[in-house]
Amino acid sequence: MMSSRSKWVQVEFIKGSRTFANLCWACILVCGATGFLLVGFSSFIGKDLIPNISSKQIAFIPQGLVMCFYGIAGLFMGFYLCCIVFWNVGGGYNYFDKQEGISYVFRWGFPGKNRPIHIQLLLKDIEAVGLKTQEGLFSSRILYLKVRGQRSIPLTRIGENFTLDNLEKKAAELARFLRVSIEGF
C-alpha cells in the first residue's frame, strides 16, 4: 500500500488483483488446462495433438472425458483470473481530507453499472480506526473505519500480508491523522 501525505490530506493507494502472483497463476492454469483438454480430445480422435505425448493408452471414456472436463473447467478459471487481473478488481484508494472534512473510499469492482465503488464519509462521523486480527491456518489482519450509524468499512484488501507490527503502525498513523481512537488491540 503506497501512501501520500500532507498536513491536511492523506491518500493511500490500494493494490488490487493486478499482482504478479495472480498473473502467474492465471498463466499456469491456462497452460495446464489447455494440455488437459488437448490430451482428452486426442484420446477421442485417436491422433496425438501434442507432440511427444501419446494418448494411445488413454481410453476416451472415462479418462479422456474427465481430462476434457478438467481442461474446460481450468480454462474457465484461468480466463476468469485473467479478467480479474485485467480489471484490477479491488484496486483503488483511501482519501482523507481534513480541510474539507470528508473521506472517500474508492475501489474498482466487476464490470457493470456498479463497477466503481464510492463511499463518501464525513470525518466527524468516523468514531475509530479498528484492527481485526484472526490468527490460525487462514490468518487475516484487516484495518477498518468504525463509522457512526453504519457498518465498519475495511481499508486494507483481503489477503494482504501485513505483519501485525506494520498494521499497528498504519492504524496508529491514521488514527493520529484523523484524531480518533483505535480499537481492536
C-alpha positions in Angstrom: 0.0 0.0 0.0 1.6 3.3 -1.1 0.6 6.5 0.5 0.9 10.2 0.0 0.5 12.5 3.0 0.5 16.2 3.8 -0.7 18.2 6.7 -4.3 18.2 5.5 -4.7 15.4 3.1 -3.7 11.7 3.2 -4.1 9.3 0.3 -3.4 5.6 0.5 -3.4 3.6 -2.8 -4.6 0.1 -2.5 -3.2 -2.6 -4.8 -6.0 -4.7 -6.3 -5.9 -8.0 -8.1 -3.2 -6.9 -10.5 -0.3 -8.7 -8.9 2.5 -10.8 -10.3 1.3 -13.9 -8.4 -2.2 -13.7 -9.8 -0.8 -13.3 -13.3 1.5 -16.3 -12.9 -1.4 -18.4 -11.6 -3.6 -17.4 -14.5 -0.9 -18.4 -17.0 -0.2 -21.7 -15.2 -3.9 -22.5 -15.1 -4.5 -21.7 -18.8 -1.4 -23.7 -19.9 -2.2 -26.7 -17.8 -5.9 -26.7 -18.7 -5.1 -26.5 -22.4 -2.8 -29.5 -22.0 -5.6 -31.5 -20.3 -8.1 -30.5 -22.9 -5.8 -31.4 -25.8 -4.8 -34.8 -24.3 -8.5 -35.6 -23.6 -9.5 -34.6 -27.1 -6.6 -36.6 -28.6 -7.9 -39.7 -26.9 -11.3 -39.0 -28.6 -10.0 -38.5 -32.1 -7.2 -41.1 -31.8 -4.5 -38.7 -33.0 -1.8 -37.1 -30.9 -2.3 -33.3 -30.8 0.6 -32.6 -28.5 4.0 -33.9 -29.9 5.9 -36.3 -27.7 2.8 -37.0 -25.6 1.0 -40.2 -26.6 -2.7 -40.5 -25.9 -3.0 -44.1 -27.2 -3.1 -45.6 -23.7 -5.9 -43.3 -22.6 -9.4 -44.5 -23.3 -11.8 -41.7 -24.0 -14.4 -43.0 -21.6 -13.8 -42.3 -18.7 -10.3 -40.9 -18.6 -10.3 -38.7 -21.7 -13.8 -37.4 -20.9 -12.6 -36.5 -17.4 -9.5 -34.8 -18.8 -11.6 -32.7 -21.2 -13.9 -31.7 -18.3 -10.9 -30.6 -16.1 -9.4 -28.8 -19.1 -12.6 -26.9 -19.8 -13.0 -26.1 -16.1 -9.4 -25.0 -15.8 -9.7 -22.7 -18.9 -12.8 -21.0 -17.4 -10.9 -20.5 -14.1 -7.8 -19.2 -15.8 -9.7 -16.8 -18.0 -11.7 -15.6 -15.0 -8.4 -14.9 -13.2 -7.0 -13.1 -16.3 -10.1 -10.9 -16.3 -9.8 -10.1 -12.7 -6.1 -9.1 -13.2 -7.0 -7.0 -16.3 -9.9 -5.2 -14.5 -7.8 -4.8 -11.3 -10.7 -5.7 -9.1 -10.2 -4.4 -5.6 -7.8 -1.7 -6.5 -8.4 1.9 -5.5 -7.6 4.4 -2.8 -8.5 5.8 0.6 -8.6 9.6 0.6 -8.8 11.7 3.8 -9.1 15.5 3.6 -9.2 17.4 7.0 -9.7 20.8 5.4 -12.9 19.7 3.6 -13.8 17.3 6.4 -14.5 14.4 4.0 -13.2 10.9 3.3 -13.5 8.9 0.1 -13.1 5.1 -0.1 -12.9 4.1 -3.7 -12.5 0.6 -5.2 -12.8 -1.0 -8.6 -15.4 -3.8 -8.8 -16.5 -6.1 -11.6 -17.7 -4.5 -14.9 -21.2 -3.2 -15.0 -23.0 -0.1 -13.9 -21.7 -0.6 -10.3 -18.1 -1.1 -11.2 -16.7 2.0 -9.5 -17.4 1.7 -5.7 -17.5 5.1 -4.0 -18.0 5.6 -0.3 -18.1 9.2 0.9 -17.9 9.9 4.6 -17.8 12.9 6.8 -14.7 12.8 9.0 -16.8 13.8 12.0 -18.8 10.5 11.6 -15.7 8.4 11.9 -15.6 7.1 15.5 -12.4 5.0 15.5 -9.8 3.2 13.4 -10.1 -0.5 14.1 -7.8 -3.5 13.7 -9.3 -7.0 13.4 -6.9 -10.0 13.5 -7.7 -13.6 13.2 -4.8 -16.0 13.7 -4.5 -19.6 12.7 -4.2 -21.5 9.4 -6.0 -18.8 7.4 -4.9 -15.7 9.4 -6.2 -12.3 8.4 -5.5 -8.8 9.5 -7.9 -6.1 8.5 -7.7 -2.3 9.1 -11.1 -0.7 9.1 -13.0 2.5 9.9 -15.8 2.4 12.5 -18.4 4.8 11.3 -21.3 6.2 13.4 -24.6 4.5 12.4 -23.0 2.4 9.7 -21.1 -0.9 9.2 -17.4 -0.9 9.6 -15.6 -0.1 6.3 -12.4 -2.1 5.6 -9.4 -0.1 4.4 -7.0 -2.9 3.5 -7.6 -5.6 0.9 -8.3 -9.1 2.0 -5.3 -11.4 1.7 -2.8 -8.6 2.0 0.1 -9.9 4.1 0.9 -7.2 6.6 2.8 -8.0 9.7 0.9 -7.2 12.9 3.5 -4.5 13.8 3.2 -2.9 10.4 -0.6 -2.8 10.6 -0.5 -1.4 14.1 1.8 1.4 12.8 -0.6 2.1 10.0 -3.6 2.2 12.3 -1.8 4.5 14.8 -0.7 6.8 12.0 -4.3 7.0 10.5 -5.9 7.5 14.0 -3.4 10.2 14.8 -4.1 11.9 11.4 -7.9 11.7 11.9 -7.7 12.4 15.7 -9.8 9.4 16.6 -9.3 6.4 18.9 -8.0 2.9 18.0 -10.0 -0.2 18.8 -9.3 -3.9 18.5 -5.9 -4.1 20.1 
